[in-house]
Amino acid sequence: MKTNMGSGRTVVFAGPSLAQRDPTLDRLLVQVELRPPAARGDVLRVMSSPPQNVVLLDGYFFTTPSVTHKELLYALDAGVRVFGAASMGALRAAELDREGMVGVGEIYEAFRSGWLEGDDEVTLMHLPAELGYQATSIALVELRHILGAWGRDAASQAPDEVSELIETVASWPFMERDPKRIRRLADRLLGGERSQTLMERLMAPGLKAADSRAALEQALDRGTPESGAAVSTAAGQPAEGLSTTRYVHYFQEKYWPAPALALAASALPGDFDETKLRGAWNMVQIFHPGVATFVESIRRRFLLATVAAGEGIEPSPEELERETTRLTEVLGPSGGLPRLEIFEEARLRLRATQAVDLLVGEKKALSRLSSLFALGSDRAGDLLLERLAHQFDLMPGWILLRAFLFSTLVTPAVAAAAQAEEVTGCFRSLSKGARIRRHHLWQLAADTWNCSVEEVPAAAAVRGLIESDGSVPGLREALQFVAPAERLPKPINAYPEAKARLPAQSLEDRAGRERNPPG
């Protein structure tokens, strides 16, 4: 299991662009945290303990959702320097350099200038990690570069046989640009000797490798000027970034990892870096008797903060700094949130408290929302809480997950979730992707919550579990997570013991300075 390497670390997402190593490249790689090509959510995963630099070279696509622009913008908002080069990184940098992403290398420049436009210029097929990500097809950019048809002028002046070779290969789907097929075409158009030279050069480190090396060197250059989107206000506080949208909140819910220290306490054999915060929170939502009270308190806080925002009530920079510092101390090292999120949590808490103070009580504060939602002012608070329980788009689920990180149950919940994840992983492998049927899941919930199957959605809603349409993680996903371990006739690990420890402990806010305001 990887540990936190500190804020000065550099995380690199790479595969085939760094497949061919040499001593110089090895010296660079020992200074970084090397990860596989990026897929959707991978950048968000590293943001629980933000590195100084993220270098995006290679990324998955086609059959695997690719890394999103929004998660890269989120990293920039959090003050991380984000570099892109070679392949997927060059594409994303050309799209986001105006937002602060740093593009490096010739391929990036070609996309930035508009000379290259097609994503398939850099795409290729490759072997899995166990075989070193060796490429099994040829990237079109490498062919252009080696043939001297690189750049607008060079391409227009290329000999007819070179132009025909490039145009023909470009017409093939990227997965069909394998070396043998290109060799046959080159033999016909260029002749055997020139064809042999071309293939030898295509098999050697090329333009992608050179751009990758340049990106690593720039990211590791401690003297490189700070890059990235503006992440602070004049008062030195994190700005409310453009990337903190509901779209990002959804992916935070889906991909955010459990805190490193809590993971270490799970004491599972093997590597469980992939245990998600969502799984730990689901364990609490399903099995802890006090979760409904906890969820209601967070929903009330959110409503009161909404009132404050509408009334123009805003804590001062000094108050925000003090509260952000306090919450940072509560979380401790490897607490699982970047400063950007701690700042947002601090502002939400302060806004809620100040709304109660300045508007003379919670009831009067919430009544300010009555006209907006066409509710009677006397019952505005209760009716809005009911709406939050059934209309997921009114409050992002990430608000609950973030608040849960400040609770007393994070470590035991992560330990229980890791045990459940082990069982679920075995089930997925043996069932070949099959899912437990809905009526079995609802019956499991009914038995757990001592209610009828028809009452399950309402019982789930007060626990923060929404019966969604799949657009956000919800009730079905949570029950699918625990069902394999719950339905096993005989346990295969310590799941029963880990689950039993949850309800035995209180679910409280470790940062709870908030008082119960008068109604």
C-alpha positions in Angstrom: 0.0 0.0 0.0 1.4 3.4 -1.0 1.9 5.9 1.7 1.7 9.7 1.7 5.0 10.9 0.3 4.5 14.5 1.3 3.3 17.6 -0.5 6.5 17.9 -2.5 6.0 14.6 -4.4 5.4 14.3 -8.1 2.8 11.9 -9.4 3.3 10.7 -13.0 0.7 8.8 -15.1 2.4 6.9 -17.8 2.6 3.6 -19.7 3.9 3.1 -23.2 5.5 6.6 -23.4 8.0 5.4 -20.8 8.1 1.8 -21.8 11.7 2.0 -23.1 14.0 2.8 -20.3 17.6 4.0 -20.0 19.9 5.1 -17.1 19.0 8.8 -17.6 15.2 8.1 -17.5 15.7 5.7 -14.5 17.3 8.5 -12.6 14.3 10.7 -13.2 11.8 8.0 -12.3 13.2 7.3 -8.9 12.3 10.8 -8.0 8.6 10.4 -8.8 5.6 8.3 -7.9 4.9 6.4 -11.1 1.3 5.3 -11.7 -0.4 3.5 -14.6 -2.0 5.5 -17.5 -4.8 7.7 -16.1 -8.4 6.7 -16.3 -11.4 8.6 -15.1 -11.1 9.5 -11.4 -7.4 8.7 -11.1 -6.4 12.4 -10.7 -9.1 12.9 -8.1 -7.8 9.8 -6.2 -4.4 11.5 -5.6 -6.0 14.7 -4.5 -6.9 13.3 -1.1 -3.3 14.1 -0.3 -2.3 16.5 -3.0 1.2 16.2 -4.6 3.1 19.2 -5.7 3.1 18.1 -9.3 0.9 15.9 -11.5 2.5 14.8 -14.8 0.0 13.3 -17.3 1.6 11.5 -20.1 -0.6 8.5 -21.0 -4.3 7.9 -20.4 -6.9 5.3 -21.1 -9.8 5.9 -23.5 -12.0 4.0 -25.9 -13.2 1.1 -23.7 -12.2 2.8 -20.4 -13.5 6.3 -19.5 -10.7 8.8 -19.9 -9.5 11.3 -17.4 -11.8 14.3 -17.3 -11.0 18.0 -17.8 -12.9 18.8 -14.6 -10.6 16.7 -12.4 -7.6 18.3 -13.9 -9.1 21.7 -13.2 -9.8 20.6 -9.7 -6.2 19.8 -9.2 -5.2 23.2 -10.5 -7.7 24.9 -8.2 -6.1 23.0 -5.3 -2.7 24.5 -6.2 -1.2 21.5 -7.9 1.1 22.1 -10.9 -0.3 19.9 -13.7 1.9 19.1 -16.7 0.9 17.4 -19.9 2.9 15.9 -22.7 3.4 13.0 -25.2 -0.1 11.4 -25.5 -3.3 12.0 -23.6 -1.3 14.6 -21.6 -0.5 16.6 -24.7 -4.2 16.6 -25.7 -5.4 17.7 -22.3 -2.7 20.4 -22.1 -3.7 21.8 -25.4 -7.3 22.0 -24.2 -6.5 23.4 -20.7 -3.3 25.5 -21.1 -5.4 28.7 -20.8 -6.6 27.4 -17.4 -3.1 26.8 -16.1 -2.1 23.3 -17.3 1.5 23.3 -18.5 2.0 21.7 -21.9 5.5 20.4 -22.7 7.0 19.1 -26.0 6.6 19.1 -29.7 3.4 17.0 -29.7 1.7 19.5 -27.4 2.8 22.4 -29.5 1.4 20.7 -32.6 -2.0 20.3 -31.0 -1.9 23.8 -29.5 -1.1 25.4 -32.8 -3.9 23.4 -34.5 -1.6 21.6 -36.9 -2.6 18.3 -35.3 -6.3 17.9 -34.6 -7.2 14.2 -34.4 -7.0 12.4 -31.1 -5.9 9.3 -33.0 -2.6 10.9 -33.9 -1.3 9.8 -30.5 -3.4 6.7 -29.8 -2.0 3.2 -29.9 -2.5 -0.3 -28.6 -0.2 -1.7 -25.9 0.5 -4.7 -23.7 -0.6 -4.7 -20.0 1.5 -3.5 -17.1 2.8 -7.0 -16.4 4.5 -6.9 -19.9 5.8 -3.3 -19.5 3.2 -1.4 -21.6 5.1 -2.3 -24.8 3.3 -0.8 -27.8 1.8 -3.2 -30.3 0.8 -0.5 -32.8 2.4 2.6 -34.2 1.3 6.2 -33.2 0.7 8.3 -36.3 2.7 11.2 -34.8 5.8 9.0 -34.6 5.4 8.0 -38.3 5.1 11.7 -39.3 8.1 12.7 -37.3 10.4 10.0 -38.5 9.4 10.5 -42.2 10.3 14.2 -41.9 6.6 15.2 -42.5 6.4 17.0 -39.2 5.2 20.6 -39.1 3.0 22.4 -41.7 5.8 23.2 -44.1 7.5 19.8 -43.9 4.3 18.0 -44.4 3.4 20.0 -47.5 6.9 19.4 -49.0 7.0 15.6 -48.3 7.7 13.4 -51.4 4.6 11.8 -52.9 5.5 8.3 -51.6 5.8 9.7 -48.1 2.6 11.6 -48.3 0.8 8.5 -49.6 2.2 6.4 -46.8 1.1 8.8 -44.1 -2.3 9.3 -45.7 -2.9 5.6 -46.0 -1.9 4.8 -42.4 -4.0 7.7 -41.2 -7.1 6.2 -42.9 -6.7 3.0 -40.9 -8.4 2.7 -37.5 -5.7 3.3 -34.8 -5.9 -0.3 -33.6 -5.0 -1.6 -37.0 -1.8 0.4 -37.4 0.4 -2.5 -36.4 4.1 -2.7 -37.4 3.8 -5.6 -39.8 1.0 -3.9 -41.8 3.0 -0.6 -42.0 6.1 -2.5 -43.0 4.3 -4.1 -46.0 3.0 -0.7 -47.1 6.4 0.9 -46.6 8.1 -1.9 -48.6 5.8 -1.1 -51.6 6.1 2.7 -51.4 9.6 3.3 -50.1 11.6 0.2 -51.1 13.1 -2.5 -48.9 16.1 -0.5 -47.6 14.3 2.7 -46.7 11.5 0.6 -45.2 13.9 -1.3 -43.0 15.4 2.0 -41.7 11.9 3.3 -41.0 10.9 0.3 -39.0 14.1 0.4 -36.9 13.5 4.0 -36.0 9.9 3.3 -35.2 10.9 0.6 -32.8 13.4 2.9 -31.0 12.4 5.7 -28.4 10.8 8.5 -30.4 9.0 11.8 -30.1 6.7 10.6 -27.3 9.6 9.5 -25.2 11.5 12.7 -25.8 8.5 14.8 -24.8 7.9 12.6 -21.7 11.4 13.1 -20.6 11.2 16.9 -21.0 8.0 17.0 -19.0 9.6 15.0 -16.1 12.6 17.3 -16.1 10.4 20.4 -16.0 8.2 19.1 -13.2 11.3 18.1 -11.1 13.0 21.4 -11.7 12.4 23.1 -8.3 13.2 26.4 -9.9 10.3 26.2 -12.4 8.0 29.2 -11.8 4.7 28.3 -10.1 2.1 27.4 -12.7 -1.6 26.6 -12.6 -4.9 28.3 -12.1 -5.2 31.1 -9.5 -5.9 29.3 -6.3 -5.8 32.0 -3.7 -7.5 35.3 -2.9 -5.8 38.4 -1.8 -6.3 37.2 1.8 -4.4 34.0 1.1 -7.4 31.8 1.1 -8.2 29.2 -1.5 -10.6 30.6 -4.1 -13.9 29.0 -5.0 -12.7 27.2 -8.1 -14.6 26.9 -11.3 -14.2 23.1 -11.0 -16.2 22.7 -7.8 -19.4 21.8 -9.7 -22.0 19.1 -9.3 -20.2 17.2 -12.0 -17.0 17.1 -9.9 -19.0 16.4 -6.7 -20.4 13.3 -8.4 -16.9 12.0 -9.3 -15.7 12.9 -5.8 -18.5 10.7 -4.4 -17.6 7.9 -6.8 -13.8 7.9 -6.7 -12.5 9.6 -3.6 -10.2 7.3 -1.6 -10.3 6.5 2.0 -7.7 8.3 4.2 -4.2 6.7 4.2 -4.1 6.3 8.0 -7.5 4.7 8.1 -6.5 2.4 5.3 -3.4 1.4 7.2 -5.6 0.5 10.2 -7.7 -1.9 8.1 -5.0 -4.6 8.5 -6.0 -6.5 5.4 -3.6 -8.7 3.5 -2.7 -7.4 0.0 -3.1 -4.0 -1.5 -6.3 -2.1 -0.8 -5.4 1.3 -2.1 -8.6 1.3 -4.0 -10.9 1.2 -1.0 -13.2 4.3 -1.4 -14.5 6.7 1.1 -17.9 6.0 -0.3 -17.7 2.3 0.8 -16.8 3.3 4.4 -19.7 5.8 4.5 -22.1 3.2 3.1 -21.1 0.9 6.0 -22.1 3.6 8.4 -25.3 4.5 6.5 -26.5 0.9 6.5 -25.5 -0.4 9.9 -25.1 2.5 12.4 -28.2 3.4 14.4 -27.2 7.0 14.8 -26.7 7.8 11.2 -30.1 9.4 10.6 -29.4 12.0 13.3 -25.9 12.7 11.9 -27.3 13.1 8.3 -30.0 15.5 9.5 -27.5 17.7 11.3 -25.4 18.0 8.1 -28.5 18.8 6.0 -29.5 21.5 8.5 -26.0 22.9 8.3 -26.3 23.0 4.5 -29.7 24.7 4.6 -28.4 27.3 7.0 -25.3 28.0 4.9 -27.6 28.4 1.9 -29.6 31.0 3.9 -26.4 32.8 4.7 -25.3 32.8 1.1 -28.6 34.2 0.0 -28.5 36.9 2.7 -25.0 37.9 1.9 -23.7 36.7 5.2 -20.0 35.9 4.7 -17.3 35.1 7.3 -14.3 37.4 7.3 -10.9 36.2 5.9 -9.6 36.0 9.4 -12.4 33.8 10.6 -12.0 31.5 7.6 -8.3 31.2 8.2 -8.8 30.3 11.9 -11.5 27.8 11.1 -9.6 26.2 8.2 -6.6 25.8 10.5 -8.7 24.3 13.2 -10.3 21.8 10.9 -6.9 20.9 9.4 -5.7 20.1 12.9 -8.8 18.0 13.6 -8.1 15.9 10.5 -4.4 15.5 11.2 -1.8 14.2 8.8 -3.1 12.2 5.8 -6.6 13.2 6.8 -7.9 12.7 3.3 -8.7 16.3 2.2 -6.8 19.0 0.3 -6.8 22.5 1.8 -9.3 23.6 -0.9 -11.9 21.2 0.6 -11.1 22.0 4.2 -11.6 25.7 3.3 -15.0 24.9 1.8 -16.0 22.9 4.8 -14.9 25.8 7.1 -16.9 28.3 5.1 -20.0 26.1 5.2 -19.8 25.7 9.0 -19.2 29.4 9.6 -22.0 30.4 7.3 -24.4 28.1 9.1 -23.4 29.4 12.5 -23.6 33.0 11.5 -27.0 32.6 9.9 -28.4 31.4 13.2 -26.6 34.2 15.1 -27.6 37.1 12.8 -31.1 35.9 12.0 -32.0 35.1 15.6 -32.3 31.4 15.6 -32.5 28.4 13.3 -36.3 28.6 12.7 -36.3 32.2 11.7 -33.2 31.6 9.5 -34.8 28.8 7.6 -38.0 30.7 7.1 -36.0 33.0 4.8 -36.0 30.1 2.3 -39.8 29.6 2.5 -40.6 32.1 -0.4 -37.9 30.6 -2.6 -39.5 27.1 -2.3 -43.1 28.3 -1.9 -43.4 26.8 1.5 -45.2 28.0 4.6 -42.7 29.8 6.8 -43.7 27.9 10.0 -42.8 24.5 8.5 -40.1 25.6 6.1 -37.3 23.9 7.9 -39.0 20.5 8.2 -40.3 20.5 4.7 -36.9 21.5 3.3 -35.2 18.7 5.2 -37.8 16.3 3.8 -37.0 17.5 0.3 -33.3 17.1 0.8 -33.9 13.5 1.7 -35.7 12.7 -1.6 -34.3 15.2 -4.1 -30.6 14.4 -4.5 -29.9 17.4 -6.7 -30.6 19.9 -4.0 -27.5 18.9 -1.9 -24.5 17.1 -3.4 -23.8 13.8 -1.6 -20.2 15.0 -1.4 -21.3 17.3 1.4 -22.1 14.3 3.5 -18.9 12.4 2.6 -16.8 15.4 3.4 -18.5 15.9 6.8 -18.1 12.1 7.5 -14.3 12.6 7.3 -14.6 14.7 10.4 -16.5 12.1 12.3 -15.4 9.6 15.0 -16.1 6.6 12.9 -13.8 7.0 9.9 -11.1 4.5 10.9 -13.4 1.6 11.9 -15.7 2.2 8.9 -12.8 2.1 6.5 -11.6 -1.2 8.2 -15.1 -2.7 7.7 -15.3 -1.4 4.2 -12.0 -3.0 3.3 -13.3 -6.3 4.5 -16.5 -5.9 2.5 -14.5 -4.9 -0.5 -12.4 -8.1 -0.3 -15.6 -10.2 -0.3 -17.2 -8.1 -3.1 -14.1 -8.5 -5.2 -14.2 -12.3 -4.9 -17.9 -12.2 -5.8 -17.4 -10.1 -8.9 -14.6 -12.4 -10.0 -16.5 -15.7 -9.5 -19.9 -14.3 -10.8 -18.2 -12.8 -13.9 -19.9 -9.5 -13.5 -23.3 -10.6 -12.3 -25.2 -8.5 -9.9 -27.5 -9.4 -7.0 -31.1 -8.8 -7.9 -32.9 -5.7 -6.7 -35.6 -7.5 -4.7 -32.9 -9.4 -2.8 -31.1 -6.1 -2.0 -34.3 -4.5 -0.8 -35.1 -7.5 1.4 -31.6 -7.3 2.9 -32.2 -3.6 3.7 -35.7 -4.4 5.2 -34.2 -7.1 7.4 -31.4 -4.8 8.5 -33.6 -1.8 9.3 -36.6 -3.8 10.6 -39.1 -2.4 8.1 -41.1 -3.6 5.2 -39.7 -3.8 1.7 -42.1 -1.0 0.7 -40.6 1.2 3.4 -37.0 0.7 2.4 -36.7 3.9 0.2 -38.0 6.1 3.0 -35.7 4.4 5.6 -32.8 4.8 3.2 -33.5 8.5 2.5 -33.1 9.5 6.2 -29.7 7.8 6.2 -28.6 9.8 3.2 -29.1 7.0 0.7 -31.0 8.1 -2.4 -33.0 5.7 -4.6 -31.3 7.4 -7.6 -31.6 6.7 -11.4 -27.9 5.9 -11.5 -26.7 9.5 -12.1 -25.3 9.5 -8.6 -24.1 6.7 -6.3 -27.2 5.7 -4.3 -29.1 3.0 -2.4 -28.7 0.2 -4.9 -24.9 0.7 -5.2 -24.5 0.7 -1.4 -26.5 -2.5 -1.0 -24.5 -4.1 -3.8 -21.4 -3.3 -1.9 -22.3 -5.1 1.3 -24.6 -7.8 0.0 -22.0 -10.4 -1.0 -20.5 -10.3 2.6 -24.0 -10.2 4.2 -25.3 -13.2 2.2 -22.3 -15.5 2.7 -23.3 -18.5 4.7 -19.8 -18.7 6.1 -17.4 -15.7 6.4 -14.1 -15.7 4.5 -12.5 -12.8 6.4 -13.1 -10.6 9.5 -16.0 -8.8 8.0 -18.6 -9.8 10.7 -16.3 -8.6 13.5 -15.4 -5.3 11.7 -19.1 -4.6 11.0 -20.1 -5.4 14.6 -17.7 -2.8 15.9 -19.5 0.0 14.0 -22.8 0.3 16.0 -20.9 -0.1 19.2 -19.2 3.3 18.7 -20.8 6.7 18.7 -21.1 8.7 15.5 -20.1 12.2 16.4 -18.5 15.3 14.7 -14.9 15.5 15.9 -14.8 19.2 14.8 -18.2 19.9 16.5 -17.9 23.4 17.9 -21.4 24.1 16.6 -24.0 24.5 19.3 -27.6 23.5 19.1 -29.1 26.9 18.3 -32.4 27.9 19.8 -35.4 27.4 17.5 
